Amino acid sequence: MAEQELREFDVTDEQRELRAALHRFAGRQHDEATLRRIVDTTDGFDRALWARLGTELGALSLAVPEDLGGAGGTCVDQAVAAEELGAALVTGPLLGTVALAVPALVAAPAGDGRDALLAALADGSRTAALVARLTEPYDGASAAGVTADGDRLTGTVEHVPDAGAADVLVVAAAGPDGPVLAVVDPGADGVRVQRCGSFDVTRPVARVVLDGATGTVLATGADADGALRHAFRTAGALLAAEQAGIARRLLDLTVAYAKERLQFGRPIGSFQAVKHRCADMLVAVEQARTAALHAAWAVDDPRVDDADLAVSIAQATCSETAYRVAADAVQLHGGIGFTWEHVAHLYYKRAVADAALLGSAEAHRERIAALVLDTLDDDVREPRVATG
């Protein structure tokens, strides 16, 4: 692709309107009091509010093509939404349904009720979770914690986000001829979904046990591998955007607190040490947002950059930024930042939990080295990067 054919990236007016609409929705319908009430419920999210995200705002249907009942949005559209929803810690199976299950289903071959399921996920009437090992970057074999013998699935997968209240389980399995992607009813025989305690109370996890459960096989071999690879790639970009949103929100809270908290008769924000810390947080947040949007752009358009490389850069950058900004926010809030009553600890826990999903920052840096340095030879002196 000639260099002049690559356009510069910019957020569109429609994406700014989407961000503003989600910001208003979160401020009115999902404030801190609502968040604390919802996390104590059985499902861990409000199904009526979830349905409104799907029907009124269309935030759940961005990844679903229009001919399948969705909005036909781009990954950048989804990243804009993920950042704003992450900034508000909006509860609901966003990771399990929107970031993982829907992209896997979209990339899988049509048939066996897939289209009807996607339409239901897009409007919020049903939820889903991807049953796979989510602690490492996707490399094919390691993602499957379940074995497939025809349509019979057996295995146990720990710490599956959003599986406890999922209406549908999308299972990544290892079959005799390679990866298998199947859909399983969580209420079927041979299926046990055991809710587990989670460090991050805003995102429930569960242990999924399949003992010869019957599933509807959607894809096998290269088709299943492609669907899972697309799901992990998309989820990596969206998780990075969520982490950027968390960091941005914590920066805003910290700056506001530094302006009003008095020490020695002066706002603590007037002290040089606090100013410098906030400035460092701002630089990190802007870098994280840029990396996350670039990753989403690369997922949308392979001409931009190597999508796996861009996603790993975003994951390595945003995981560390969210954690460090969260830790700094707690510290700069002083004693109140450590209390249950203050919201900072909820963001801190989400930042720590997010950093363990889809591969740690260290794992992604190793992947970056493999994708860039290990591929250089005598004819390729420099790694390929986007110019936009």
N, C-alpha and C positions, 0 to 999 in steps of 0.2 A: 504494500500500500504506500503510495507516494506520500511524503510528509505533508505536502500542502493540502491533502484531502482530510487530514485530521483537524477537526474544529476545536476551538477553545471551549473549555467547560464553563458553564454558568448555570446557576439555579434559575429556573424559569418563573414567570409571574404566577403560573398555576401552582407550582410547588410552594411558593411563598404563601399563596392563599390557603393551601392545604395545611401548612405549618401554623398559620394564624387560626384556622378553624379548629385544629386539634388543641392548640394552646387555650383557646376559649372554652372548649369542651372540658378539658382537664381542670381548668380553674373553677368552672361552675359545677361540674358533676363528679369530680374526683379529687377533692381537696384532702388535706391531711387527715381530718376527722373521718372522712369516708374511707380512706385507705386503711386506717387503723381498725375500723369496724369490719371491713371486708376480709382482712387477713385472718380474722378469728372465726370466719364461717367455715362450713364443711368443705365447700368447693374451693374456697380461697379466692373467689372472684364473683362478681355480680353478673348473672346471666342476662338480665335485662339491659344493663349497661353495655355488656358485650354485644348484644344484638343491635344496640343503637350505633355502636362503632361500625357495624357492618352495613346497616340499612341507611342510616342518616348521613354518615360521614364517608362511607365507602372505604374506610381504612383497611378493612380485612380483605378486600377484593382486588387490591392493586396488582397482585401477582397473577391473578386469574384472567385469561384472555376474555375478551368481550363475548365471543361466540360460546363461551362456557358459563356465562352469567356473571362475569367479573368486570372490572373497570379497565383491564388491559393496560395497567401502568408499567412503568419501568422500575428497575432496581433502585435507581436514584429516587424515584417517587417513594418507594418503600423505605429507603434510608432516611429521607426527610421525616416521614411519619415515625419511624423507629426512634429517631433522636428526640422528637417532641414527646412521644409517649414515655420514653425512658426518663426524660427530665422530670416528668410528673410521677414516675413509678406507677404508671397505670397498671392495675392488676388484670390478670386474664392470661390465657394460654397463647400469648403472642409469639413466644419462641417456638413452642411445640407445634402450633397450628400454622401461623403465618410464615415464620422463618424457615421451618423444616418440612412439615408435612405437605403444605401446599406446593412449594417448589418441586418436591419429589414427585408429587402426583401430576403436576403440569408437564414435567419432563418425561413421564412414563407414557408408554403407548396407550391410546384410547381403548376403552372396552371394559366390560365387567363392572359397570356401575361407576366408573371413575368420574365421568362427566357430571352425573347427578350429585356425587359426593362433593366435587369441587364447588358446585353451585351452592350447596348447603353450607360449606365452610366459608364461602365468600360472603353470604348474608348473615352469618353469625348464628344460624339456627343449630349448627352442630360444631363440635370442637374435635381436635385430633392431637395426637402426639406421635413423634417418630421414635420407635423403639430401636435404639442403636447405641453403641458406645460413643459418647460425645466428649471424651476427655482428651482426644488427640486429633491433630489434623487428619483429614480423610486420606487414606491410602488404599482403600479397597477392603482387604481382608480383615483388618483390625476393627472395622466399624461394626461388623456383625457379631452379636453375642448370642445368636440363635442359629440353629441348623435346620435345614429344610429337607424333607423327604417327600417329594411331590408337593401336596398342599398341606402336609402335616408339619407343624413347627414345634420345636423343642429347644428350651434354653432359658436362661435367666439374665436379665439386664438390670443393673443397679442404677439408681439415681436418674431416672428418666423424667425430664422436666414436663410438667403439665399432664402427666399420664393419669393421675389420680381421678381427675374429673373429665377425662376425655371420652367422647362418644365413639370414637374410632381410633384404633391403633394401626399405624402404618409401620410395618416391621421390616427391618433390614436383616436378612438371613444369609447364611452360607449354604449353597446347594452343591451337588456333585459337579455341576458345570459352571460354577461361579456364583456371583451374588444373585440374590433373589429379593424382590420387593413384593410384599403381600399386605393385604388389608385384613384385619382381624377385629371381630366384635368383642369388646372387653367383657361382655356378659356371657360369652360362649363357654361351652365345656372345655376344660383344660386351660383356662386363662385365670390367673390370679393377679390382681393389681393391688399391691400393698403400699399404702401411703406411708411415707417416712418423714421423720423430722428433718428440717432443713435449716442451715445456718441463715439463709435468706428467707425470712418468713413471707416475703412478697412474691416468691416464686416456688410453689410446692413441687416436690419431686416424689417419685414412687418407684417401687421395685416391681418389675413385671416378670412374672413366671409363666412360661408356656410349656405345657406338658402334653404334647401331641395334639395341640389345638389346630383346628381346621381354619385355614386362611384362604382368601381369594388372591391368587397369584396375579400380579399386574405385569411384572417384567422379570426376565431372567438374563443371565449373562451380561453382554455388553449393554443392553438396554437398561438393566437394573443398575449397573455400575454408572452409567451416564446420568441416570436420575438421581442417584445418591450423591454423586460428585457435584451435580448442580445444586442439590439441597444444601450440602455442607458449604459450598462456595457462597451461595446466597445468604445462608445463615451467618457465615463469618462476616460478611459485609454489614448485615443488619445488626449483629451483635456489637460490632465496632461502632456503628452509629448510635446505638443505645448507650454505650459506654461514654461516647462523646457528649451525649445529652446529659448524662448523670454528672459528668465533670463540669459542664457548663452551669447546670443548676446549682451545684455546690459552690462554684465560684461566685455566682450571683448572691447566694445566701451569705457567704463569708464577707464579701465586700459591703453588703448592707449592714451586717453586724459590726464590722470594723468602723463604720461611720457613726453608729449610735452608742457603742459601748465605750464608756469613759474610764480612763485610768489617769490618775494624777491631774484630774480636771481637764483632760484632753481626750478626744476620740482616739482609740488605739490605732486607727487607720492613719493617723498623722505620724506615727513612729516609723522610722526608716526600715526597721527589721520587718514590720508587718507589710509595709509598702512593697518591699522587695519580694516577699513571699507571695503576695497577691499577683505581682507582675509575672513571676515565674509560673504561677498557676495559669494566668491568661495565655502566655506563650504556649504552654503545653496543651491547653484546651483548643486553641486555634489550629495547632499542628494536628491534633487528633481529629478534629472535624474535617480538615482537608484530606487526611489519609482515608477516613471512612467514606467520604463522598467520591474520592478517586477510585476506591475499591469497587463501589457500587457502579460507577461509570464503566470500569473495566469489565465487570460482569455483564453489563448491557451490551458492550461493543468490544469484541476481541481485538479490533484494530487499535484500540487505545493503549493497551498494555496487556501483559500476561495476567489473566484474572487471578490465578492461584498465587502469583507473586504479589500482586496488589493487595489481595485479601490478607495474606500473611503479614505484609508490612502494616496494614491497618490493625490487625489483631495484636501484633507485638507492640505497636504504638499506643493504641487505645486502652489495652488492658493495663499497662503500666500507668498511663495518664489517669484513668479513672481511680485506680488504687491510690496513687500518690496525692491526687487532689482531694480525695475523700479523707485520707489520713491528715493532710494539712488543714482541711476544713474543721475536722474534729478538734485538732490542736488549737487552731486560732479562735475557736469558739470558747476555749477555756473550759472551766468546770461544767458548764451547761451542755457542752458538746458531748459529754460522756453519759448523759442521763437518758433514761428511757423516754422521757417526755419530749425531748428534742428529736427532730426528724433526721438529724445528721447520721445517726447510727443505722437507720434503715438504708440510706444510700451507701454507707460504708459496707454494709453486709452484702448488698447487691453487687458492689464493685468487686469485692473479694470473690463472690460466687461466680460472677461473669468471667473473671480471670482464669477460672478452672474449667470453663466450658470450651469445647472445640479446639483445645490445645493451649498450653501456657505460652507466655511471651517467649520463654526460652525455646520451646518446641518450634514456634513459628520462626524464630531467628535461625534455627538450624535448617528449617525448610527453605528460608530465603537464601542461605548459603548454598544449599544444594541446587536451587533453581538458577542461581546467578553464577556463583564462582565455579561450581563443578561442571558447568556447561561451556566454559570458555575454552577455546583452543587456539591454534596458531592463526586461524582465519578470523576469529572473533575476539577482538581486543577489548571491547567494552560491552557491558550488559545492555540489553534493549530496554529503554524506558520511554514513557510517553512524552510527547512534546507539548501536549495541550495543557 
